[in-house]
Structure formats: C-alpha cells, structure tokens
C-alpha cells in the first residue's frame, strides 16, 4: 500500500510531474565562461601598459581589468597568452597550455 492509497495523506490537487530532459541537459552553449577573467595570471596594475605593449608586439593583444586581472577572449587566446608569458595549466586538457620539456 502506497501513501496515496490513504486519502488523508494525498493532496487534493495531486498531479503527475514530468521531467523536461531537454531543459535539464540540452541546449547548453559549448563555450560557456568566455570571456574568462583570471586573477592568478594577473599583473600589478602599474604594469598594465607595459604588458599590453608586449602582448601586442607578440601578436596576442590582451585586455586587463583595472586591478590587473587578465581577460581571455577564448581558449586559443588563453593558450597563446600562456605560451608567451611562460604560464601553464596544471590540469591541462589536450588543447590547453601544458608544461613543455618536463
């Protein structure tokens, strides 16, 4: 015997709930989270102009917040920025910047 077999335990306006799997699991954007702001790769705010000039000279023009945090536009931009500055992701995937010669 289930709970709804007892009239005093069943709500008067009971109805069957249906799940919307498309709303739960589908329709997500593939590139959520871009642009990405990184505090860890950030610089001293007094050096923003110097870094922007270097980035532009290296072919990776980059924006910085007023606090010196790096703003990456997409994965490719992030990878190229990390390469020219000698940074890498310790949890790198196949296309992410990983340490070289180690």
C-alpha positions as CSV (number, residue, x, y, z in Angstrom):
1,X,0.0,0.0,0.0
2,X,1.5,3.4,-1.0
3,X,1.0,6.8,0.7
4,X,-1.6,7.9,-1.9
5,X,-3.8,4.9,-1.2
6,X,-4.6,6.7,2.0
7,X,-6.8,9.6,1.2
8,X,-5.7,11.7,4.2
9,X,-2.1,11.6,3.0
10,X,-2.8,12.6,-0.6
11,X,-3.0,16.2,-1.6
12,X,-6.4,17.2,-3.1
13,X,-4.9,18.6,-6.3
14,X,-2.3,15.9,-6.9
15,X,-0.9,15.7,-10.4
16,X,1.9,13.7,-12.2
17,X,5.2,15.6,-12.5
18,X,7.0,15.2,-15.8
19,X,10.7,15.9,-16.4
20,X,11.9,18.0,-19.2
21,X,15.2,16.4,-20.1
22,X,16.0,18.8,-22.9
23,X,15.8,21.7,-20.5
24,X,17.9,19.9,-17.9
25,X,20.6,18.5,-20.2
26,X,20.3,20.1,-23.6
27,X,20.7,23.5,-25.1
28,X,23.9,24.4,-23.3
29,X,26.4,26.6,-25.0
30,X,29.6,24.9,-25.8
31,X,31.8,27.8,-24.8
32,X,30.3,29.0,-21.5
33,X,32.5,31.1,-19.4
34,X,34.1,33.3,-22.1
35,X,35.5,35.8,-21.8
36,X,37.3,34.5,-18.8
37,X,39.0,36.7,-16.2
38,X,42.0,35.3,-14.4
39,X,43.2,36.7,-11.1
40,X,46.1,34.2,-10.9
41,X,47.6,35.3,-14.2
42,X,47.1,38.9,-13.2
43,X,49.8,41.5,-13.0
44,X,50.5,44.6,-11.0
45,X,48.1,47.4,-12.1
46,X,51.1,49.7,-12.6
47,X,52.4,47.4,-15.3
48,X,49.3,47.2,-17.4
49,X,50.6,49.5,-20.2
50,X,53.9,47.6,-20.4
51,X,52.2,44.2,-20.6
52,X,49.7,45.4,-23.2
53,X,52.5,46.7,-25.4
54,X,54.4,43.4,-25.1
55,X,51.3,41.3,-25.8
56,X,50.5,43.4,-28.9
57,X,54.2,43.1,-30.1
58,X,54.0,39.3,-29.7
59,X,50.7,39.2,-31.6
60,X,48.4,38.4,-28.7
61,X,46.6,41.7,-27.8
62,X,45.1,41.3,-24.4
63,X,42.8,43.3,-22.1
64,X,43.3,43.8,-18.4
65,X,40.9,44.9,-15.7
66,X,41.8,47.9,-13.6
67,X,43.0,45.5,-10.9
68,X,45.4,43.9,-13.4
69,X,43.5,40.7,-14.0
70,X,43.8,39.1,-17.4
71,X,40.8,38.9,-19.7
72,X,41.0,36.0,-22.1
73,X,38.5,36.0,-25.1
74,X,38.6,32.3,-25.8
75,X,40.7,29.1,-25.4
76,X,43.0,29.9,-28.3
77,X,43.7,33.4,-26.8
78,X,44.3,31.9,-23.4
79,X,46.7,29.3,-24.8
80,X,48.7,31.9,-26.8
81,X,48.9,34.3,-23.8
82,X,50.2,31.5,-21.5
83,X,52.8,30.5,-24.1
84,X,54.3,33.9,-24.4
85,X,54.3,34.5,-20.6
86,X,55.6,31.0,-19.6
87,X,52.4,30.0,-17.8
88,X,50.6,26.7,-17.9
89,X,47.5,24.9,-16.6
90,X,48.4,22.1,-14.2
91,X,45.1,20.4,-15.1
92,X,45.5,20.9,-18.8
93,X,43.4,19.1,-21.4
94,X,44.6,18.2,-24.9
95,X,44.5,21.7,-26.4
96,X,45.3,23.6,-23.2
97,X,48.7,25.0,-22.3
98,X,50.8,22.4,-20.6
99,X,54.4,22.5,-19.4
100,X,57.0,21.7,-22.1
101,X,60.3,19.9,-21.7
102,X,59.4,18.3,-18.4
